[in-house]
Amino acid sequence: MRIAVNLLPFRAQLAGAGRYTKNILRELTRLDARAEYVFFVSSRAAPHFESDAANVTRARVELPAARGARIAYEQIVLPLQLYQREIDVLFTPSVAVPLAWRGAEVTVIYDMIAEHADVTKYPRARNAYVRWMSRYAARRARAIVTISENSRREIARAARVPPEKIFIAEPAVEPGLTRVTDAAELARVRDAYSLPERFILYLGTLEPGKNLPRLIRAYSQMKRARPDLPQQLVLAGARGWGVREIENEIQRSAATGFHLIGFVEDQDRAALYSLADLFVYPSLYEGFGMPPLEAMACGAPTLVSNVSALPEVLGKVWSGQRAGIAVDPLDERAWADAMARVLTDDALAARLRAQGWQRAQEFSWTASARRISQVLHAVR
């Protein structure tokens, strides 16, 4: 059986979908020795998808820098190559599906955020395209993989496909991502990003759907009510569209202690989470929420929004308690109070650290890859 994997949408810097795909493919190709995998990958993203597995071939694609070059290649050239290579199943870890391909296809749809115009992470034209393509991909695929029960429900409803066509394969933390206790490593990362001594951390793309202006206002409220708290606010992650609104909110704030540190390298994330007194993720919508899971794995008390799939990440552990705190993303006062509570209640913070770590261990890349392997072989 020959399985093609369309990795062309991924770029030099991997966001959540790219990290998910990298980890799933590592486990999938190791577990599934029965199949031959062909990775179609751009030169920019190729270093992320290296493999020494005997059943992996990489078809490296040199994409022009021109706008639309990748889409043109996917729609015109890729289908021809799939037929020439006698591909049995096309696995698309995104909704970038070639319309001319008529063979078996398994598509990963992480979320249906384009259905939520009020919280979308895309400009209007892009949102319309993603909304249409997500519905089309869901209907066209023989099977759909998604990452949470919330996404499964939304895909079934928006695309009008039967729920039994949709399979959940959750993310997990990357190998080696755990709490850092080495003082030299912690000092290296603190110096590399000019981090304050005590801080609250957000890590993710800086874009409207992440609800960061409200977080900034909630932090300002907390500092007004509790000026004795030393923690500052660190916003880490790549600059997305609409980042100017975040910068303007910081400028309007009467509080100080804001740090925008930019993109964080993979090798620095564990130490960054480990240094934080509290991790916050006020997003208005998520298909899953990888940063909260990573933060819990690294021992950071975690505070998230109580919407979409984020409560699923926290789960329920001992005595019915969640492994983190979930708060209404629109309630700035509630966020200010919840942050202050964790920062001033040592027993609560210790419980969240312990239960968060326990919850993170329940997710497995191997288990999710095994589920996807079963789906790929079933649709042939």
Steps between C-alpha positions, in 0.01 A plus 500: 500500500635841401393806700578857392516777760442860389734713714513794260293739717765495774771765520839552661342579840251236611186604685261262675387304192859459384615372840210257511585370154871462573436291810225290346713416195797401717285244681288403201792403277661307787184305580378439145779308329242343267462823304732718291470872577577776252541846658431792264679782682635844411870576540421748779317246714713198407727516808197442724398182321826313468475125545742210489218245487542252216135541398521879446582681175512878489390679183656840556323787321657836416215747521536849349458792738207637299163525674282203416789280380436232758127482425569483127746215553256309721215535255683440172828314551442295814203297365708397197784388725262302719372305201852452359621357831194271522397636838233299681405754768565873533544619858454877535589634848317821405198590288723577199355227278568475123163517327611285203593202719228236495670227701458413866569786737525548876498862615588655835267785598617653827209734556219690332612845608403647164138434597543752784546834326514684833811314619668396177876521466474587127427818303156496337593367155728235646229400746250445218750277316584295811131460585417372153807275478442351846145402410608371159789298644272346763247389241760379250716297737424137562592559863578804714744522788454771762648580840212547744140404562401867460652510151335169413156642584563825310632325186199268490258790542662755263599259221194278543697178517422202724691506832613139447712624208705712742774350719675672793879483528603744770836678521751430774808679626818467298766255621724658762263787574492490879572720797851646493683518833854557374600848623740564212236419237241716672748789519590458132137531388430786741794694355421408138152656520570768765236351728399663831567316825130416558242483223169380361543336158294484182649299212333486159456704184420867565172538312141615569349161580737456793314773693817672618363856535260368767788319670698824506207685656446219753867510594475878546196453728688242704799732543275785612331278758821324606798730439701279736508215247841502326401299193523668159327383180702326228332458160701251295441388142515598137331821390175422321264727313333764718795520740476881497184478713698319769779757491247785520333343805835481676565866422157597640551300818585683820691192617860418417693175473400378153752299298449393137786257443413368154531147363643245745734234365403137559797433726402790729131426558537258791716741700265789421199310634704388802596857589141627495301543823178460300408412141196674349314422178195726454421389142147547369514173306730198472480165327706363789759724664857372488667776708287428811585130476870582462485739794342234720765248396765749614336562836348844441163568667264554207205734445297471177172612344194287573395480133543266200745212562706660777309342792567160336874562532466554874293183538385379840728342754495431873169575673354637177737797495646624174874516443472876450256786537253593224354853485257685273725665236276810488511565876806715569426526870481122531839469329654762730362322806606153380857613426531665841357194671755260351788741564409544868381149592804272522291191572284559193803559280662178628183301431475638147865416432454141615166437330608678182804274468282195565252606233774558239619140540162372380566609140715289267634560149535124457136435583382776266728384217372144540143628464589691182679196357184296545299766318746523210490125440122483536425751221712340227 
